[in-house]
């Protein structure tokens, strides 16, 4: 057992040394290029000391130093070109889109929501090309809208054909959520019952989708379109075959409200809409 642990430590040490030896030295010339004549000492401190020495110290990897630097800048409310530069630098140092997204989400609670929003806008551009090949376009679709896609809509999955996602947006005054459908995803026929008031309002925010009431032609939904669904009307809604789709869903207050889920929208019914 002791020999196995010793062997592991030796292998780990060799790998770690090889990593450090292979790590490319960080260099910076922006200070000399932009301020060399105007402020030569500042340029020297920026390029030769900060980046030339501190960024190359062995105590932290460039990856970790980028994470620390980005977090510090956002914490100070710096979400301008300086942050954009360090986000680019972070990507070069191996920080992934998932890591930066998780970090910004985490520090939003400590550095302030507006600062995090500003940082996310910059980060989305920096990691725009890093779309996972196996996510069926979900990441690219997220970049089209300001509202989050949210988590898989598992609680209502049995009432949907295909995958949908739910992101609660507000629970105050008029509660509403963002509902996202992958291509061809649609919910079952259903009814929002109420004895007074009630119903639902949909506001399309991205992509292309369909809405249909029983006995009426389907209506195409595009960003900005608003659908008013009366209470006690059988209907369904979902994505087009070739597009992700997202809408805000507002539940209209009423008396004795309830939802009744009915039969699925068959492929035969659905495919007729796309022809």
Secondary structure as UniProt FT lines:
FT   HELIX           2..22
FT   HELIX           30..35
FT   TURN            36..38
FT   HELIX           40..44
FT   HELIX           45..51
FT   TURN            52..53
FT   HELIX           54..56
FT   TURN            58..59
FT   HELIX           62..75
FT   TURN            76..77
FT   HELIX           81..92
FT   TURN            93..94
FT   HELIX           97..111
FT   HELIX           113..126
FT   TURN            127..129
FT   TURN            133..134
FT   TURN            136..137
FT   HELIX           138..142
FT   TURN            143..144
FT   STRAND          151..152
FT   HELIX           154..159
FT   STRAND          160..161
FT   STRAND          164..170
FT   STRAND          176..181
FT   TURN            183..184
FT   STRAND          186..187
FT   STRAND          190..193
FT   STRAND          196..197
FT   STRAND          200..213
FT   TURN            214..215
FT   STRAND          219..222
FT   TURN            223..224
FT   STRAND          226..229
FT   TURN            231..232
FT   STRAND          235..239
FT   TURN            241..242
FT   STRAND          245..251
FT   STRAND          254..255
FT   STRAND          258..261
FT   HELIX           267..273
//
